[in-house]
Structure formats: C-alpha cells, structure tokens
Amino acid sequence: MGRFHIASEEEIRSGGTTDIYFVRTREILKAKGLENIRVTMEATAGELPNGWSWAVLCGVDEVIHLFEGQPVNLYSMDEGTVFRPRDVYGVRVPVMSLSGKYGDFCHLETPMLGLICQASGVATKAARVRKAAVDKVVISFGIRRIHPALSRMVDRAAYIGGLDGVSSLSGADTIGKKPMGTMPHALIIAFGDQTEAWKAYDEVMPEDVPRIALVDTYYDEKTEAIMAAETLKDRLQGVRLDTPTSRKGRFTDIVREVRWELDTRGYRNVKIYVSGGLDERNILELVDAGAEGFGVGTSISNAPTIDFALDIVEREGRPDAKRGKFSGCKQVWRCPTCVVDLVTRVDIENPDCPRCGGSTIPMLKPIVEDGKVLRELPTVDEIRKRVIEQLRFFEL
C-alpha cells in the first residue's frame, strides 16, 4: 500500500473497493449454486439534492472502463445528458441498465455507483453555475478543497458541466486544455508590495498568460484596482476580487464601485473577475453588478452527490424487484421538442410524446456488450457542448 490513501485502478476494477456484503453475497451464491443467476439492474435517482429538478449524468466513461472485459451488457444514457429523476408520469428514470450473471459483477456495484454519483453531482453544480453566469467566463478553482487524487475527475466533471476552464495542472491535462488562473495573495505578500508583485508578474509571465491582478491584499478593492490599472495601464486585462465574506456590506456593491472607478478613469477595458464563496445564487447578482468572470471552488468541487441506486428489476428474464421499485427491463423515451421523458417497458417501441404527441427517441443505448465497448467515446468538448445545448430547456 502506498503512502497516499488512494485506491489503485486495479483495486477498483477487481472489486477491492466494494462493500463487504457484496463479497459475502458472492460466497453464498457460489456455495448454493446460484452464482450464474442472470439479472438486469437499473440505476435511478428518485430525488435530487437541494430540491434540484434536474441533474447532469457524468462518469459514464469510467463506468464503461470498469465493465470493459467483464461478461456484462451495459445500456446507458449519453454522458452529459441532462435528466429529470422522474418521467412525465412520476416513474423513476433509469440512466443505466446492466445485465449479466450476478455473481460476475455484483462486487462492482459499489465502485460503479461511486463513479457516477460524485461526478454527476459536480457536473450538475457546474451546469447550474454555468446557467447563472450566462456567457461570462467561469473557471473551476476547487481542487484545494478535495483529496488531490480526485482532481482529474472533479475538473473534468466541472468542465463537462459547462465551465470554461480549470485551475489544476492534472485537471487541465485530463481535458486537454491549458490551466487557467491568476495570482495568489502569497505572491503579493512575498514582495510586500502590490505594485512590485504586479510588475513582476507582467515581466515574468509569457504573453499568453492574461494580466489579471489580484486587488484586495492590503488596501480596499477600489484603491488597489486603480493602483493596478495605473501600474500596468494598457497591459492590464482584468482585476480579481477575492474573499468577499471577510468584508462587511454587499459584495455586489463593491463590484459596482470598482467598475465605476475604473470606467471613470478610462479603464473600461479592464474586466472584473470575482472569486470566494460563489455559487449559482450570488453569481446571478454579481453578473448584474458588472462582474465578467468567476472562479468557483468549493461549491462545485464539494457539490452534493447524486444519490443513484442500482436495483435488480429482472431475474432470469422475469420481472422482479424489491418494494418501492418498478420491475421489468425498461427504456426511456425523450421528446426532442418538449424535452420530457417517458419510461416504458422495453418491449414498447416508439411511443408518442404524451405532452405534444410528437415522436420520441430512445435514451438508453447499448454501449458494452459481453465486455466489449461498442462505440468510440465522445471527447470532453463534445460532452460539454451537449450539456450546454440542453441547458436552455431547464430552469434553475
């Protein structure tokens, strides 16, 4: 075991991160000659955290890699699908369907759920922030609030949810982009002087690094914003205001004040970036106040998980489920016009939309057959585009 408390890829794929009762289940089934019993299981989320009405499915690629080479069949919604937990009639919407011999894969239920629960929570929160920020720049700043082993997953999910970039080196490598960020208070304090730190940043950093000055280290935000503009002049592209909770008053008023003072002195081209304690609620106000970019950390990286459950719905080809769950293998149909979902038995094909009467399309698609991945996986940019295109149909 290594010095860091992280599971290896082999541990995850072999079931080393599962719950003990699945190991015991395999032992019992094998002892009683039932390890080859065939089941179909479905992943659903009956409710969403914080009263959210929709969520973004994320982590599908890792689930595919989890089951690649395993003797199972996997159907799934596309990664980046924005979904409601229940259909137009209140039936739980399955986002994935898994079938095979239960003894072959029951030990992978725990990691499978973990892969989609947390990533979907991060992607959903990022999508909510994206929607609130409209067309403003939003960067993922949250990796310092999570275990570093999760930095790639969290930043990938945040980007898929609609953010414009990520601050971590590992996350940027995962999405194939350059990391984005400005400067910390530590740089300014190391110099002991704001202007000297801003000058050094401008002198040392390559030209493709935006000149965005942090302007709340020693003095008032307005004062330091003016100082930064007068120091770097036309080379200054933006100022960043951080840690608003440490100040009294409304942060939106501070943004308006800084915007006014910069404009009054002819620095209308200098944009205002904001970070510290942000989520979709205060971003809406800050956009109206004049903020043009956001660094969002904890609220995204520590987003509540989507509480997916994986339940047997079919046993040996016959409907069978625990109480509270609907038995039988299912398909989810979406109306492209109304963007409402309809859950039906799998043997029902091409139902009309119950709302507008239009045609519907199937959402659960075959992606792994007997352990073989059936199609090339989309890029993160393709998934991100899918999310953003859907967001116009969903309200905060």
C-alpha positions in Angstrom: 0.0 0.0 0.0 1.3 3.4 -0.9 1.8 6.4 1.3 -1.3 8.2 0.0 -4.7 6.9 0.9 -5.9 6.2 -2.6 -7.1 3.0 -4.3 -5.3 1.8 -7.4 -7.0 1.3 -10.8 -6.6 -2.4 -10.3 -8.2 -2.4 -6.9 -11.2 -0.6 -8.4 -11.6 -2.9 -11.3 -11.2 -6.1 -9.2 -13.7 -5.0 -6.6 -11.2 -4.1 -3.9 -13.2 -1.0 -3.1 -16.6 -2.7 -2.8 -18.8 -3.2 0.3 -18.2 -6.4 2.3 -21.8 -7.6 1.9 -21.3 -8.0 -1.9 -18.3 -10.2 -1.2 -20.4 -12.3 1.2 -23.2 -12.4 -1.4 -20.9 -13.9 -4.0 -19.7 -16.5 -1.5 -23.3 -17.5 -0.6 -24.5 -17.7 -4.2 -21.5 -19.8 -5.2 -22.0 -22.1 -2.2 -25.6 -22.6 -3.2 -25.0 -23.0 -6.9 -26.7 -19.7 -7.8 -23.7 -17.7 -9.0 -24.9 -17.9 -12.6 -28.3 -16.4 -12.0 -28.9 -13.7 -14.6 -30.3 -10.3 -13.6 -30.9 -6.9 -15.0 -30.2 -3.9 -12.8 -31.1 -0.3 -13.3 -29.5 2.9 -11.9 -32.0 5.5 -10.8 -32.2 8.6 -8.6 -35.6 9.1 -7.2 -34.8 12.5 -5.7 -32.1 15.1 -6.2 -30.3 17.1 -3.5 -31.3 20.6 -2.5 -34.6 20.4 -4.4 -32.9 20.4 -7.8 -35.3 19.5 -10.6 -32.6 18.1 -13.0 -29.1 16.7 -13.0 -26.3 16.0 -15.4 -25.1 12.5 -15.9 -21.3 12.2 -15.7 -18.8 9.5 -15.1 -20.1 7.2 -17.8 -16.7 6.8 -19.4 -15.3 5.4 -16.1 -18.2 3.0 -15.8 -17.5 1.8 -19.3 -13.9 1.2 -18.4 -15.0 -0.6 -15.2 -17.0 -3.1 -17.2 -14.8 -3.4 -20.2 -13.7 -7.0 -20.4 -16.4 -8.2 -18.0 -19.1 -10.6 -19.2 -21.9 -8.0 -18.9 -24.1 -5.8 -21.1 -24.4 -2.1 -20.4 -27.0 0.3 -21.7 -26.7 4.0 -20.8 -27.8 7.5 -21.5 -25.1 9.5 -23.2 -22.6 11.2 -20.8 -23.7 14.8 -20.4 -27.4 14.0 -20.6 -29.5 16.5 -18.6 -32.2 14.4 -17.0 -35.1 14.7 -14.5 -35.2 11.9 -11.9 -38.8 11.0 -12.8 -40.7 10.9 -16.0 -43.8 12.8 -17.0 -45.9 10.3 -15.0 -43.7 10.2 -11.9 -41.9 7.0 -12.8 -38.2 6.8 -11.8 -36.0 7.4 -14.8 -33.2 4.8 -15.3 -30.0 6.3 -16.5 -28.2 3.0 -16.9 -29.2 -0.7 -17.3 -26.8 -3.5 -16.5 -27.3 -7.2 -17.2 -25.4 -10.5 -16.8 -24.7 -13.2 -14.3 -25.0 -11.6 -10.9 -22.1 -13.5 -9.5 -19.9 -12.0 -12.2 -20.4 -8.4 -11.4 -22.1 -7.9 -8.0 -18.8 -6.9 -6.4 -18.6 -3.9 -8.9 -21.9 -2.3 -7.8 -20.2 -0.1 -5.2 -17.5 1.4 -7.5 -20.0 1.8 -10.3 -22.2 3.9 -8.2 -19.3 5.9 -6.8 -18.1 6.7 -10.3 -21.4 8.3 -11.4 -22.7 9.7 -8.1 -20.0 12.1 -7.3 -19.1 13.1 -10.9 -22.7 13.8 -11.7 -23.0 15.9 -8.6 -20.0 18.1 -9.6 -21.2 18.3 -13.2 -24.7 19.3 -12.1 -23.5 22.0 -9.8 -21.2 23.3 -12.6 -24.1 23.4 -15.0 -26.2 25.4 -12.6 -23.3 27.9 -12.2 -22.9 27.9 -16.0 -26.6 28.8 -16.4 -26.4 31.5 -13.8 -23.3 33.1 -15.3 -24.9 33.1 -18.8 -22.0 34.0 -21.2 -19.4 35.1 -18.5 -16.1 33.2 -18.0 -16.2 30.6 -15.2 -13.1 28.7 -14.0 -13.0 25.7 -11.7 -11.0 26.7 -8.6 -12.0 23.9 -6.2 -9.2 21.3 -6.1 -7.7 22.6 -2.8 -11.0 21.6 -1.1 -10.8 17.9 -2.1 -8.4 15.0 -1.9 -5.8 15.6 -4.7 -6.4 12.1 -6.1 -9.8 13.4 -7.3 -8.5 16.4 -9.1 -8.8 14.9 -12.5 -12.3 13.7 -12.0 -13.6 16.8 -10.4 -12.1 19.2 -13.0 -13.3 17.0 -15.9 -16.8 16.9 -14.5 -16.8 20.7 -13.9 -15.7 21.3 -17.5 -18.3 18.9 -18.8 -20.9 20.8 -16.8 -20.1 23.9 -18.8 -17.2 25.7 -17.1 -14.7 27.4 -19.4 -11.5 26.1 -17.8 -9.9 24.6 -14.7 -7.0 25.7 -12.5 -5.3 22.4 -11.7 -2.5 21.0 -13.8 -3.8 17.5 -13.6 -7.4 18.6 -14.5 -6.2 20.6 -17.4 -4.2 17.7 -18.7 -7.3 15.5 -18.4 -9.4 17.8 -20.6 -6.6 18.6 -22.9 -6.5 22.4 -22.1 -4.1 24.8 -20.6 -4.7 25.5 -16.9 -6.3 28.9 -16.1 -5.8 31.1 -13.1 -4.4 34.4 -11.9 -2.1 35.0 -8.8 -2.4 34.2 -5.1 -2.2 36.6 -2.2 1.1 34.8 -1.3 2.8 36.3 -4.3 2.0 39.8 -3.3 2.9 39.3 0.4 6.2 37.7 -0.7 7.0 41.0 -2.4 5.5 43.1 0.5 4.2 45.5 -2.1 1.3 45.1 -4.6 2.8 47.2 -7.4 6.1 45.3 -7.4 4.3 42.0 -7.5 2.1 43.1 -10.4 5.1 44.3 -12.3 7.0 41.1 -11.7 4.0 39.0 -12.8 3.8 41.1 -16.0 7.6 40.8 -16.6 8.0 37.1 -16.0 4.8 35.5 -17.3 4.6 34.6 -21.0 2.4 36.8 -23.2 -0.3 34.2 -23.5 -1.0 34.5 -19.7 -3.7 37.1 -19.1 -2.6 40.1 -17.0 -5.3 39.8 -14.2 -4.2 41.5 -11.0 -5.4 40.4 -7.5 -6.5 43.7 -5.9 -7.6 43.1 -2.3 -4.4 42.1 -0.4 -3.6 45.2 1.7 -6.0 48.0 0.7 -9.6 48.5 -0.3 -10.5 46.8 -3.6 -11.3 50.1 -5.3 -7.9 51.6 -4.3 -5.9 48.5 -5.4 -7.9 48.2 -8.7 -7.0 51.8 -9.5 -3.3 51.2 -8.5 -3.1 48.1 -10.7 -4.6 50.0 -13.7 -2.2 52.8 -13.3 0.7 50.4 -12.8 0.1 48.1 -15.8 -2.0 50.5 -17.9 -3.0 49.0 -21.3 -1.4 45.7 -20.4 -3.9 45.1 -17.6 -6.7 42.9 -18.8 -8.6 42.4 -15.5 -8.7 42.6 -11.8 -9.7 39.9 -9.4 -11.7 40.5 -6.2 -11.4 37.6 -3.7 -12.7 36.5 -0.2 -15.9 38.6 -0.1 -17.1 37.0 3.2 -14.2 38.6 5.1 -15.7 42.1 4.4 -18.8 43.8 5.7 -21.5 45.0 3.2 -22.8 43.7 -0.1 -20.2 42.3 -2.4 -22.3 43.4 -5.4 -21.9 47.0 -4.3 -18.1 46.6 -4.1 -18.1 45.2 -7.7 -20.3 48.2 -8.8 -17.9 50.6 -7.1 -14.8 49.1 -8.7 -16.5 49.2 -12.1 -17.4 52.8 -11.7 -14.0 53.9 -10.6 -12.2 52.1 -13.4 -14.6 53.4 -16.0 -14.3 57.0 -14.7 -10.5 56.8 -15.2 -10.8 55.4 -18.7 -10.1 51.7 -17.9 -13.3 50.4 -19.4 -11.4 47.5 -21.0 -10.3 46.1 -17.6 -12.7 43.3 -16.6 -13.7 42.4 -13.1 -13.2 38.8 -12.0 -14.6 37.5 -8.7 -13.8 34.5 -6.5 -14.5 33.3 -3.0 -17.7 31.7 -1.7 -19.5 31.7 -5.0 -22.4 29.6 -6.3 -25.3 30.0 -8.7 -27.3 32.2 -6.3 -24.8 35.0 -5.8 -23.4 34.8 -9.3 -26.8 35.9 -10.7 -26.4 39.1 -8.6 -22.8 39.6 -9.5 -23.4 39.4 -13.2 -25.9 42.2 -12.9 -23.4 44.2 -10.9 -20.8 44.0 -13.6 -18.6 41.0 -12.9 -17.4 39.4 -16.1 -15.6 36.3 -14.8 -15.8 33.9 -11.9 -13.5 31.5 -10.1 -15.8 29.0 -8.4 -14.3 26.5 -6.0 -15.9 24.7 -3.0 -19.5 24.8 -4.1 -18.6 22.8 -7.2 -15.8 20.5 -6.0 -17.7 19.7 -2.9 -21.1 19.5 -4.6 -23.7 17.1 -3.1 -23.6 13.7 -4.8 -26.5 12.4 -6.9 -27.9 9.6 -4.9 -28.1 6.9 -7.5 -29.2 3.4 -6.5 -28.7 0.2 -8.5 -31.6 -2.3 -8.2 -32.5 -5.6 -9.7 -35.6 -5.3 -11.9 -35.4 -8.6 -13.7 -34.4 -12.1 -12.6 -33.9 -14.9 -15.1 -35.8 -13.0 -17.7 -38.8 -12.4 -15.4 -39.8 -9.1 -13.8 -38.6 -9.0 -10.2 -37.9 -6.0 -7.9 -37.9 -5.0 -4.3 -40.8 -3.0 -2.9 -40.8 0.6 -4.0 -39.2 -0.1 -7.3 -40.8 -0.9 -10.7 -39.9 -4.3 -12.0 -39.0 -5.2 -15.6 -36.5 -4.0 -18.1 -37.3 -0.5 -19.4 -36.5 2.1 -22.0 -36.6 5.9 -21.6 -38.0 7.9 -24.4 -37.4 11.6 -24.8 -39.4 14.1 -26.9 -36.8 16.4 -28.6 -39.5 19.1 -28.8 -40.8 19.1 -25.3 -37.7 17.6 -23.7 -39.9 15.4 -21.4 -39.2 11.8 -20.7 -41.4 8.7 -20.8 -40.4 5.4 -19.2 -41.9 2.3 -20.8 -41.3 -1.5 -20.7 -38.5 -2.4 -23.1 -40.9 -4.1 -25.5 -42.8 -0.9 -26.3 -41.3 0.9 -29.2 -41.5 4.5 -30.4 -44.3 5.8 -28.2 -45.7 9.3 -29.0 -44.9 12.2 -26.6 -47.6 12.3 -24.0 -47.5 16.1 -24.0 -47.3 17.2 -27.6 -47.9 14.0 -29.5 -44.7 14.2 -31.4 -42.1 11.4 -31.9 -39.7 10.3 -29.3 -36.1 8.9 -29.3 -34.6 6.2 -27.1 -32.2 7.4 -24.4 -30.7 4.1 -23.1 -28.3 2.9 -25.8 -26.1 -0.2 -25.9 -22.5 0.7 -25.0 -20.9 -2.5 -23.7 -21.9 -6.0 -25.0 -20.3 -9.0 -23.2 -17.5 -6.8 -22.1 -16.8 -5.2 -25.5 -17.1 -1.5 -25.9 -19.4 -0.9 -28.9 -18.5 2.6 -29.9 -15.9 5.3 -29.7 -16.4 7.5 -26.6 -17.0 11.2 -27.2 -14.5 13.9 -26.3 -14.9 16.1 -23.3 -15.7 19.0 -25.7 -18.4 17.1 -27.4 -19.9 16.2 -24.0 -19.7 19.8 -22.7 -21.4 21.0 -25.9 -24.2 18.5 -25.3 -24.7 19.8 -21.8 -24.8 23.5 -22.8 -27.2 22.8 -25.7 -29.6 21.1 -23.3 -29.5 23.8 -20.5 -31.8 26.2 -22.4 -34.6 23.7 -21.7 -34.0 23.5 -18.0 -34.6 26.3 -15.3 -32.6 26.9 -12.2 
